Amino acid sequence: MDREVDSNIQNVATLVESTHDEYNRQRFVSVLRKKVLVDFAKDMKDTYVHKVEPAVTAKEGRKPKDAREIRKHMLHEPVYEAWSSLRYNAQLMTWWSVREPIERKADALIAAGAAAHAANPAGGSLALNPDLPIPDYVSTLDVHLMPGCFQTEFAPEAYDDIQGAMYHYGTQVFSGGLPHRIKGRGGVGTSISNFLKLRYPEFKPQRILDMGCTAGANTFPYLDVYPDAELHGIDVAAPVLRFGHARAEAEGARIHFSQQNAETTNFPDNHFDLISSSFFFHELSVKATKAVWKECHRILKPGGLMLHMELPPSNMTDDYYNFYLDWDAFYNNEPHYAAFRNLDFAKTLEESGFKKDKLEMFRIPNFASTDPKEFAAVAKGEETLRRDHGGGAVWFTFGGWK
Ligand SMILES: C[S@@+](CC[C@H](N)C(=O)[O-])C[C@H]1O[C@@H](n2cnc3c(N)ncnc32)[C@H](O)[C@@H]1O
């Protein structure tokens, strides 16, 4: 859908500009990340397959029995040390590469955000709750090494959207894009919404909630597919919500953002037709995740759907891949990642109120990079997604109907 964009409002999503040196640094970090995640990761897997696993098998008479044991053996392999240290540094450098240009524009970001909020041309809203306690799984560490995490405020009396800018511009370097461009809508929200429209054409959600929405990148796409829906995004952190709201108003997207803990929201029972999230649960304690799934069941309408995107549980992936993914739990300030992936999803969903025969799990190809015919065939269940499909990322989603 084409929306009216108010050209009098400066968009916080494009306001920050980089110098020649900063641009080069950002590009270098993107390329480094790609190198580490593709080439070095391949070298590391080769080392495991051709050296480490045969050595363990020869000594123990069996292969390593799980991800933990693989890690024990890989930890001192030079290729792992190189991969791990480069990955860690590339993660830190991602945020450093956008920090100076953001600091230079801090006053302008605050002013533009406040102006968008005051004019409110799209008719969305922002409800902040300064008394909301920030859960310790957010407040006690800089999640994925982003300095200041999501919630730090530098000018709490003003429209402080700086950490939202850090996340917005930093994630563009992280994913290999140019930080001063508005990227298209987030890949996960775009893929889930288009998938649902094709798979369930009769399902027309009128009220949609995105949990842990951060700056809203994956919230926006639901309006593209369901333009008449009342769309909500919640997060515990005020600065990211301010940024998301300012961007939404500048881009003509009517979204209602509110500062809430997804474990206990203020929404009434049976309120939403669709509840979603992306890259959310691995940052929560397992106790909190269980509370959120129960809360989703409470606020979902009968006949409504909860469908979250996350990395697949460890019982659906092999030991080597589990070892590979566990890196974030050890080094990326995401300590709950492994415990979350070790959950029995189906059992926990049932304990949260969802019926066994109404659970859903889909592997959704990335919409923007998949051939539309293949995407439609997979969405309609006419084709199984090929392992080697040419469309880049595949999003694992899970949830259920109420
Ligand atoms: C990795 S980010 C999610 C990214 C976002 N969904 C996206 O696609 O851009 C996790 C977010 O969850 C928020 N969060 C963590 N715990 C929360 C909770 N209990 N309730 C609501 N938001 C929470 C954090 O503040 C952070 O913004």
The ligand as an ORCA input file, in Angstrom:
! r2SCAN-3c Opt
* xyz 0 1
  C      16.192     -8.240     19.620
  S      15.019     -7.173     20.090
  C      13.660     -7.578     18.995
  C      13.858     -7.065     17.607
  C      12.618     -6.604     16.901
  N      11.502     -7.493     17.072
  C      12.927     -6.442     15.421
  O      12.538     -7.331     14.657
  O      13.528     -5.441     15.062
  C      14.264     -7.615     21.632
  C      13.370     -6.519     22.171
  O      12.551     -7.050     23.188
  C      12.389     -6.073     24.197
  N      11.964     -6.788     25.409
  C      12.722     -7.598     26.190
  N      11.957     -8.125     27.166
  C      10.700     -7.663     26.989
  C       9.462     -7.872     27.649
  N       9.367     -8.659     28.708
  N       8.370     -7.251     27.185
  C       8.439     -6.441     26.105
  N       9.577     -6.197     25.447
  C      10.696     -6.802     25.871
  C      13.724     -5.401     24.271
  O      13.636     -4.134     24.881
  C      14.109     -5.349     22.788
  O      13.680     -4.154     22.201
*
